[in-house]
Amino acid sequence: RSRLGIIYQILWICRNNDISQTQLMYKANLSYFQLKKYITTLVAKKLIRESIYDGRKSYISTPRGRQFIDAFRDLTQLLGNTMH
């Protein structure tokens, strides 16, 4: 998978609901250390929002993150490659 493909997948998984770090790790098929690296980048770029409740972190795509999902999907369709 490409880096952009992984970012797309993370944003897609988080698009509708807050999702826990553990759920995201398993659904995106990433190690904990890989996930932490991507989360740090995506939060800094304001593509996902981090929430902490009772000491547990969860994530949801921001409007900017959903814009990335749409742009990535449009680009892969233009290139004839489906990533979802």
MOJO-V998946 format. One record per residue. RES is the residue in three letters. PHI is phi in whole degrees, -180 to 180 (999 if undefined). OMEGA is omega in whole degrees, -180 to 180 (999 if undefined). Layout:
BEGIN
res/phi/omega
RES/PHI/OMEGA
RES/PHI/OMEGA
END
This chain:
BEGIN
res/phi/omega
ARG/999/177
SER/-81/178
ARG/-59/179
LEU/-66/177
GLY/-64/178
ILE/-67/178
ILE/-61/177
TYR/-58/-178
GLN/-62/178
ILE/-61/-180
LEU/-64/179
TRP/-64/180
ILE/-63/-177
CYS/-92/-168
ARG/-66/-173
ASN/-111/-173
ASN/-135/169
ASP/-63/180
ILE/-128/-177
SER/-71/179
GLN/-59/-179
THR/-66/178
GLN/-61/-180
LEU/-63/-180
MET/-60/-179
TYR/-72/-178
LYS/-67/179
ALA/-89/180
ASN/56/179
LEU/-122/173
SER/-74/179
TYR/-58/-177
PHE/-70/175
GLN/-64/-179
LEU/-60/180
LYS/-57/-180
LYS/-63/180
TYR/-67/-180
ILE/-60/179
THR/-56/-180
THR/-67/-176
LEU/-69/176
VAL/-68/-180
ALA/-62/-180
LYS/-87/179
LYS/61/176
LEU/-95/172
ILE/-133/177
ARG/-115/179
GLU/-99/174
SER/-121/177
ILE/-125/179
TYR/-136/-177
ASP/53/178
GLY/79/-180
ARG/-107/180
LYS/-92/173
SER/-139/-172
TYR/-137/174
ILE/-144/178
SER/-67/176
THR/-87/174
PRO/-56/177
ARG/-65/177
GLY/-66/178
ARG/-68/175
GLN/-65/176
PHE/-61/179
ILE/-56/-179
ASP/-63/-179
ALA/-65/-180
PHE/-66/179
ARG/-62/179
ASP/-60/-179
LEU/-66/-180
THR/-67/176
GLN/-67/178
LEU/-61/-180
LEU/-85/179
GLY/76/-178
ASN/-127/178
THR/-95/-179
MET/-108/-178
HIS/-133/999
END
